Amino acid sequence: MKTLRLIAAIVLTLAAGLVAAAEFAGNCAVSLSEGRMFQTKCTINTQYQGKEYCFSSEASKDTFLEKPEEIIMKAQAFYAKNKDAEPVREKITQAQALEQIKSPNCDLSNKDAGYLIFNKMDLHHCKMVNVSFFGAELMGANLSGADLQGAYLNLARLENADFSGANLTDAIIFQAIFSKTNFKGANLSNARVIGTLGNVDMSGAIVKKGRFGLDVGNQPMGQMKFDSVGGNFAGVDFEGSDLNIAAFTFGNLSSANLRGTNMNRADLNQANLTGADLTGADLTNAEVDGAIFKDVKGLETVKGFDTVKGKCVGCK
């Protein structure tokens, strides 16, 4: 037993050393260049000019590779001033939140607005990077076009809320309450979304490498999944996303980009996939009864299609 503990301690020490050896002590280089600390485990990384840089997501890594010199310069300047600061959210009161919202320079970034009430309020002008709306009420609120990168929306009330065109990359939305929630054209790249979304409108959204699939090992309240009945996902870019066991029953997935997605055991019963691109997708044991596959692209490259359940329309 002592030997096993010693080995475990050595492994943890080595792992910590690898992160520490990376630039910016393992913080996401792109997040730093945007003015915020984001500690990573450096599982997503790249080498540039002999140095290792870490990222919070594959999308951030892609951004870095487009303009590494510019991002490194900005990241170095911010990190030098803030490396000793703890990346925590500051708890604010309802009055403090309202004061910010009234300001033309509204900034709720890195604030803990948990359980506060924002029903029918206009927040679209606010910067809300890394904000926490845990359990907050945002029913009918206008967040269209807002910067909500890394936002935490667990258990929030989002009925009739407008997130159209918003930046929700790296956001976590776990078991929020949805109803007619509008994510049309929003950027949800690498976002983690679990819950019953119902008739949500996510048409035209960017959800590259989104994490909508079931994660049994990280669900303290039991098995929960992404479940949308009759949702609008027309033209959504889901490329590379994890959609395992996700339910799109009666959903509109026409012209959606589903290239390389994991749709293992997904529920596509009665869904409309007309013109969708399924190149390289995994549909092992997916349910497709009544699903429309007219003009679907890449069907011959779909993994596990011989295991799907039900009779789809236009898929043979």
PASEFI-296466 format. One record per residue (C-alpha): residue in three letters; x negated, y, z. Coordinates in steps of 0.001 Angstrom, whole numbers, plus 500000, padded with zeros to 6 digits. Last residue first. Layout:
N
ALAXYZ
...
//
This chain:
316
LYS530935503632451850
CYS531336506727454019
GLY534347508286452323
VAL536664507920455320
CYS535343506141458424
LYS536582502788459739
GLY535760502007463351
LYS532550501249465211
VAL529076502022463893
THR526517499200463943
ASP525581499152460226
PHE524839502872460487
GLY522003502105462879
LYS519645504709461454
VAL520937507058458780
THR518708507229455688
GLU521372506071453198
LEU523774508702454551
GLY521347511455453581
LYS523991514013452628
VAL527704513706453424
ASP529902514481450402
LYS533027513145452187
PHE532247511549455543
ILE535644512120457192
ALA535976510409460587
GLY539023508157460931
ASP537208505754463249
VAL533593506896463575
GLU532426505624466975
ALA528633505563467243
ASN526941502220467979
THR523641503418466445
LEU524237506728464711
ASP520599507871464566
ALA520057510772462153
GLY517335510625459492
THR519306512673456967
LEU522788513309458336
ASP523483516530456404
ALA527163517533456641
GLY529207518135453472
THR532452516914455035
LEU531776515788458612
ASN535378516166459863
ALA535893514316463155
GLN538707511772463567
ASN536542509651465915
LEU533015511040466083
ASP532221509792469590
ALA528436509460469932
ARG527044506035470844
ASN523561507050469606
MET523847510463467997
ASN520138511322468178
THR519657514039465581
GLY517056513881462823
ARG519087515979460405
LEU522492516934461778
ASN522841520195459840
ALA526580520918459878
SER528379521407456547
SER531656520264458145
LEU531323519337461812
ASN534931520216462722
GLY535919518233465801
PHE538800515751466115
THR536653513927468709
PHE533175515475468969
ALA532038513476472014
ALA528360513330472973
ILE527095509812473773
ASN523654510809472457
LEU523555514322471038
ASP519825515016471395
SER518994517681468825
GLY516407517453466035
GLU518469519572463643
PHE521743520760465205
ASP522164523727462834
VAL525901524424463106
GLY527709524910459797
ALA531120524015461189
PHE530973523156464880
ASN534574524052465767
GLY535839522026468737
GLY538887519765468507
VAL538004517705471565
SER534595518581472998
ASP532728516409475487
PHE529067516828476374
LYS528422514282479101
MET528773513416482761
GLN527665510281484594
GLY527531510833488340
MET527390513968490464
PRO523589513956490781
GLN523072513876487021
ASN519355513788486179
GLY518623510113485645
VAL521700509542483508
ASP520725512208480975
LEU523546512209478435
GLY522965514222475311
PHE523523517914474701
ARG519863518870474705
GLY519457521203471745
LYS516436520587469537
LYS517776523142467070
VAL521142524519468200
ILE521584527480465877
ALA525244528502465760
GLY527283528827462568
SER530450527573464241
MET530241527146468015
ASP533937527705468718
VAL535003525748471830
ASN538210523706471637
GLY537427521467474605
LEU534034522148476175
THR534003519432478834
GLY530509519493480285
ILE526790519269479574
VAL524685521806477680
ARG520894522068477907
ALA519583524680475479
ASN516577523839473292
SER517891526187470604
LEU521228527681471640
ASN521168530687469311
ALA524691532058468936
GLY526473532313465568
LYS529892531568467100
PHE529522530733470790
ASN533130531686471635
THR534782530022474625
LYS538372528990473880
SER538381527143477201
PHE535208526261479093
ILE534474525647482778
ALA530748525152483394
GLN529561521611484068
PHE525907522339483255
ILE524920525254481034
ILE521124525569481083
ALA519620528130478714
ASP516364527413476823
THR517556529577473924
LEU520791531375474743
ASN520360534415472482
ALA523865535736471849
GLY525416535945468368
SER528879535169469733
PHE528812534667473512
ASP532419535830474024
ALA534125534483477148
ASN537657533111476676
GLU537181530737479645
LEU533580530819480860
ARG533906530157484603
ALA530364529243485750
LEU529550525789487164
ASN525957526012485863
LEU525212529107483823
TYR521448529470484229
ALA519926531797481638
GLY516620530841479981
GLN517179533314477160
LEU520322535325477776
ASP519669538238475410
ALA523109539594474529
GLY524590539495471017
SER528118539021472343
LEU528297538888476136
ASN531868540194476382
ALA533682538756479402
GLY537056537025479025
MET536376534820482023
LEU532855535431483315
GLU533337534225486900
ALA530073533187488559
GLY529422529642489812
PHE525724529936488940
PHE525329533057486824
SER521549533009487170
VAL519574535394484966
ASN516462534117483174
VAL516688536854480527
MET519825538954480998
LYS519317542178479061
CYS522635544008479201
HIS524361545697476248
HIS526810542797475746
LEU527920542925479368
ASP531459544236478822
MET533656543017481680
LYS536758540845481201
ASN535936538837484365
PHE532529539686485818
ILE532866538273489352
LEU529847537197491414
TYR529350533530492388
GLY525646533584491502
ALA524233536843490222
ASP520634535842490946
LYS518518538309488955
ASN515514537437486778
SER516861539687484008
LEU519959541672484942
ASP518924544727482963
CYS521429547432482020
ASN519727550286480214
PRO523011552001479272
SER523883551757482999
LYS527417550786484045
ILE526413547108484025
GLN523522547839486407
GLU525779549535488948
LEU528267546685488661
ALA525546544158489513
GLN524418546179492519
ALA527987546392493801
GLN528548542646493374
THR525379541972495347
ILE522007540885494003
LYS519737537923494725
GLU516330538312493073
ARG515334535375490898
VAL511913533843491408
PRO508805533665489234
GLU506337534350492076
ALA503916537195491417
ASP500176536541491446
LYS499914536238487660
ASN501868539461487105
LYS499436542126485904
ALA496932539840484159
TYR499792537698482856
PHE501425540623481077
ALA498280541727479233
GLN497205538170478396
ALA500652537288477050
LYS500713540332474770
MET497309539466473285
ILE498125535761473034
ILE501402536493471230
GLU499768538761468647
GLU496944536321467951
PRO499247533307467726
LYS501671534689465093
GLU503660531872463449
LEU502155529165465662
PHE503532530881468755
THR507097530912467420
ASP506862527177466644
LYS505682526534470214
SER508597528519471582
ALA511019526403469527
GLU509328523234470784
SER510188524347474302
SER508743525828477504
PHE505278526118475979
CYS501662525509476963
TYR498447526781475375
GLU495163524860475228
LYS491957526591474156
GLY489418525660471478
GLN490527528256468958
TYR494151527186469353
GLN495195523832470805
THR498885523137471220
ASN501322522324473988
ILE504648520780474954
THR504137518542477999
CYS502518521570479647
LYS504370520993482932
THR505742524502482490
GLN505912527714484545
PHE507852530518482876
MET506750534044483823
ARG508434536884481967
GLY507484539793479715
GLU508116538554476188
SER504418537676475678
LEU504622535697478915
SER507578533700477577
VAL505592532939474413
ALA502565531690476356
CYS504643529388478571
ASN502894529204481940
GLY500426526360482405
ALA497836528241484417
PHE497757531081481853
GLU495571528979479527
ALA495398525276480249
ALA492931523952482810
ALA495508524347485572
VAL497883522076483680
LEU495215519382483271
GLY494158519731486912
ALA497698519174488117
ALA497796515952486130
LEU494456514834487572
THR495635515526491109
LEU498881513669490527
VAL496997510647489168
ILE494554510668492102
ALA497390510852494613
ALA499166507946492949
ILE495976505847493015
LEU495477506607496723
ARG499086505726497495
LEU498707502427495638
THR495511501601497558
LYS497173502403500891
MET500000500000500000
//
